[in-house]
Amino acid sequence: MKVLAGKKVVILGSTGSIGESALKVARELGGDKMQVVGLAAGTRHEQLAAQAREFGVQDLCIYDESRAPELKVLVPGARVRAGAEGLRELATLTEADMILVSIVGTAGLQPTLAAIEAGKDLAIASKEILVMAGDIVMTAAREKGVAVLPVDSEHNAIFQCLAGQRADAVSRLILTASGGPFRQWEKEKLSSVTLAQALKHPTWTMGQKITIDSATMFNKGLEMIEARWLFGVGMERVDVIVHPQSIVHSMVEFLDGSVLAQLSTTDMCFPIQYAVTWPERCPTGLKPLDFAELAKLEFEAVREDAFPAVRLAREAGLAGGCLPAVLNAANEVAVAAFVEGRLGFTAIAGVVEATMDQLADHAGETLPEILAADARAREEAQARLPH
């Protein structure tokens, strides 16, 4: 890991909620700690242009190639790239020290692998990358000697709790979940959930897809698989506990029975800053915890009968191979259908489970095999949607 003053960072997904938080961190840290040298977005070219002008960034990428000409007009003199190839080019930018990957979905996988090959350290907020190809990504990172730093608050918390401890000293990784907006709803009532209700998360402000995943708890399921690869532990040692206050971001239980937890305010700027400045710690403008004000911290078991996502993710993680990619792809299709009003809330898990059952024997661990399984799962999931 390169420890540098003024770490030069490329942000892939700069117009999303994580990207905006990363830019907030850059403003607060200043250029002597964090310098933004590259920005990429999916379709929001005007927002991307405004970010580029504010931070003086000349290396840009817009995934929607049709918007590249206007982006060039909005940021005169900028080196504008486009599409999947543009993302790979930005991820290997010569002057960059770190690539922050916060692209929703699977589009971040190829630029992540390209960044590793180029010897860039990674800050990963796109959990789909490790869900699909965790073994491939982490093996490549070890071979290249690059750091993979988690930006998700839960994985960042575990990273801090481990603090150099070996994986064989760990009894359990315990991911905390807020429980989402329907934590206390009766199972039968969940079938009536609307999109507006699913998008009202009780503690976090996030993008649409991840907010819905939090409501179904698929987000936590994906995080379980991600944790398995990030920290080199077996899937059977990854647990989830519901913690509605979202103050304890995750915990590690060691073989001797000790449990270490990381606590902080619910603001994504904290884990982003820690990933960028690690191994240093820097002051933040975030509100410190007031334990008297908090009064109590609650924990409860996951209701897996009402929220089967955790069970499905555990099954996919234990099976390994292509099944995690199948779970992720089917969930993306099902969530999109729910957003469009074509699928009920509880039917999301049904589509995912049916797709996993259909493709349970889809073997393979290479990248081409995983990508093929991803494509096949999307077809199978689409076939199970109401027509």
N, C-alpha and C positions, 0 to 999 in steps of 0.2 A: 504493500500500500504506500503510495506516494503522499507524504505529508508536506504540503506546500502552503505558503502564504498566498492568498489570492487564488484559491483553487479554481481552475477554469472548467466550467460546467456547461454541457449541452443538455437542454431540456426537450425531450421528445414527448409531446402532449402538453404544450405550454398554455393552451387556452382552456384546459379542463380545470377541475377543482384542485387537483394536486399541483398542476403546473402553476396556477395562480398563487397557491400557497408558497411554492418554491421561489417565485419571484418576490413575494413579500419577504421571505427570508433573505434573499439577495439584497433587497433594499435596506433591511435592518443590519445585516452583517457588514455591508459595504464592500467595495472592491478589494480591500486588503485581505479579506477572508473568502469572498466568493465572487467570481467574475463570470457572468453569463456570456458565452461565446457562440452559442448556437441555439436556435429555437425551431421547433417543428409543431405543426397543427394539422388537424384533419381537413376542415372546411372553412373555419372562421378566419379568413384571410385579413379582414379589416382589424380584428382584434390582434392577430399576429403582427400586423404592420405596426400597430400602436405600441406593442411590447418591444418590437425591434427598435423603434425610434427612441423609446424611453431609455433602453439599456445600451444603445449604440451597437446593436448586433448586426453584423453584415452577412452572416451565414444562416440561411433560412431554408425551410422545406415546408411545402404545403402538399398534403397527401392527395387532395383533389386537384388533379393536374389542370383542370379547366380554369382554376382560379389563379394559376401561376402568373399569367400576363398582367393581371390587375395588381397582384402583389408587387411585381417589379415596378409598376408605376407608383405605388404607394410608398415604396422604400427605394428611392433612386440609388443606384450604385450597389445595391445588395446582391450577393450571390444566391440566387433563388433556385432551389432544387424542387423536384416534384415526384410524387408517387413513391412506390416501394423502394426503387433504386435511390431516390433522393434521401430517404430515411437512412439507408445503409451508408450513403456517403457522409451524411451529417454525423452518424454514429462513429465514424472513423476519422473525424476531423483532427488533423495533425496536432493542433495546439491544445486540444481538450485533454484534461486530466480525468474527468469523470463524466459519464453519461447517465442522466436521470431518466429512466424509462417509465412514463406514466400514460402510455397509450392503452385505451380500453380495448379489450379483446385480444385476438391473436396476432395482430399486425406488428406487435413489438418483438416477436420472436426472432425474425431474421436480422433486424438491426442490432439486437442484443448479442447474437452470436458474432456478428461482424465487429462489434465493439470489443468483445473478448479477444477475437483474433488479432485486433489492432493493439491489444495490451491496455485497454482503457478500464479503469475501475468503474463499477456499476452501482447505482442506487436504484433499486427496483421497487416500483409501486404497482406494476402490472402483474397481478398474481397469476394470470393465465399463462405467462411464460414458463413459470416453474411447474404449474399444474400439468401442462402439456409435455414439457421436455426437461423436467428438473434434473434428471440424471445427466443428460447431454450437456445442459448449461453449466451445472456445477463441476462436472468432470473437466470441461473445457477451461473453466475459470481456474481450477487448481493447476492444470497443465501450464497455463499462461502466467500463473502467479498474480492474478488480478483479484481485487477484493469485490465481494458481492455484498452490499450493505442494504438491509431491508428498510423500506420507507413506511410500509403499513405499520400502524401504531402497535399492533399486537406483536409482530415479528421484531420490530425495533426494540420493544420491551424485553422480549426473550433474549435478543442479542446483548442487551445491557446486563440482564441477570446472569447470563452465562459467563461473561467477562473472562474469557480464556479457558473456562472449564472444558474438559474433554466430554465428548458425547457419551462415553461409557460411564460417566459419573452421574448421568441424568436418569432419574426414574420416570418422570413425566414432564412434558411440556403442556402447560394448561393455558389455552387460549380463552380469553374472556369475550363474551358476546353481550351486547346491550339487550338482546331479545327482540329488538325492533318494536314497531308500533303495535304489534298484535301479541305481545308476550303473554298477556292475561286473557286473551280471547278464547272462548270455547272452540274446540276443533270444528264443530258443525257450523259455526258462524263464519269461518274463514273463507268459505266458498263465495261469500257475498262481497269480499273485499274489492274496492274500486281502485283504479290507478291513482287517483288523488289521495286516497288514504294510504296507499303503499308508499307514496313519495314523501310522507310526513314522518321522517325519522326523529325519534325523541331526543337524540343527543348529538348527532353528527350532521353536517351539511356536506353532501357529496353529489356526484353526478347521478343521472337517472338510473343507469344500469346497476351500479353498485348499491344504490339506495333500495331498489327492488330486491336485489340479491340479499341485502341485509334483512328485509322484511320476510323473505322466504327462508332465511338462514343458509342459502347456498353460498353466500359470501364466506360464512364461517367454515363451511365444508371445503371450499377451495383453499382457504387459509390453512386448514389442517394438512392438506396435501403439500402445500407450499412449505410449511414448517418442516415437514418430513425431509425435504430435500435441502433446505437452507441449513439445517442444523445436524443433518446426518444421523437422525434417529429413526427407528422403525415406526411404522404407522400405528402400531399397537401402543406406543408410548405418547401419543398425541391425544389430548382430551380437550373438551370444551365445557366451560361453566358460564351460566348466565349471570351477568353483573350489571344491573340496569343503570347504575350511576356512571359507568364508563370512566372511572377514575383509576382503577387498577387495570392496566392495559394488557397484562398477561403475567404469568408466573412460571417458575421452574421449580420442580420438586426434585431434590437430589436423593441419591441412594441412602443417605443417612437420615432421611426424613425431613431435612431442612427445606423450607420453601422460601424462595426469594421472589419478590414482586416489584414491579416498576409502576410508580404512580405519577401522574401529572395531570394538568388540566386537559380538557378535550379540545385540542387544537392541533391540526396536522402540521403546523409550522414547527412544532417541537421535534417530532421524529425526522422531519426533512432536514432541519438544521443539524441534528446529531449525526445523520448520515453524511452530510457534506463536510462537517468539521472534525469528525472522528479521526484520530483518537482524542482530540482536544474537546473541551467543553467551553462554550462561550455564553456570555449573558444573553438573555432574551427579554423582550418586552411583555412576555406572557404573564398572566396573573398567577402568583404562587398559590399553592393549596392552603386553605384555611381549614384545618381539621375540625375545629369547633363549629364552623359553619356547615361543614359536610354532615356532621353529627353521626351518620351511620353509613356503612357500606354493606350492601346486601348481595347474597349469592344464592343461586338456585339451579337445580338440574335442568338440562335441556328437555323439553317435551317432544321427544322424537316421534311420538304418534301423530302429533299435530304438525311437526316440522321435520319431515323425513329426509331433508337435504343432508343433515349431518350423517345419518346412517348410510345414505347412498355414497357420499364422499368417502366415508371410512371403507366401504366395500371396494370402491374404485382404487383407493390408495393401497389397500392390502393386495388387491389383484395385480396392480402395476401394469406394465406394458402400455398398451394403447387406451385402456379403459378410462384413466383420468382425462385424456383428451376427448374421449367420447362424451363423458359427463359434462365437461366444459362446453363443448360445441352444442350439445342438445339443450343445455340450459340457455345459451345465448339465443338460440332459435325460439325457444319457448317464451323467454322474457320479451323478445321483440313482438311475438304474437300477442302477449298480454298487453303490451303498450298500445298495440293497434286495435285492441278490443276484440280480438279473435279467439282469445283463450282465457278461461277463468284463472283466478289466482292459485287455487289449490291444484289445478290441472297442470301447472308448470312442472311440479315434481313427478306427476304421472307420465308426462311426455319424456322426461329425463329417464325415469326408471324403465319404461318400455323400450327406449332406444338402447340403454345399457344392456337389457336382457337380449335384445336382438343381435347386438354386436359383442357379446361377452367373449366369444371365441376369436375375435379379431386380434391375432397375435402380432408381435413386432415391437421393437424398441429403437429402431433407427429413425432418424429424422424423416426420411421419405415415407416410412411406414406410419409414423405418427401423423404426418400431414394428410396421408391418404385416409386414415381413420377419422380424422377431423372432418374431412370432406364427406365421407360416407355417413357419419353421424348427423351432419346437417341435413342430408337428403332424407335419412330415416326419420328424423324429428319433424321435418316439414310434412312428411307423409302422414304423420299422426295428428296433425292439426285439423281442426274442423274446417270443412270446405264450404 
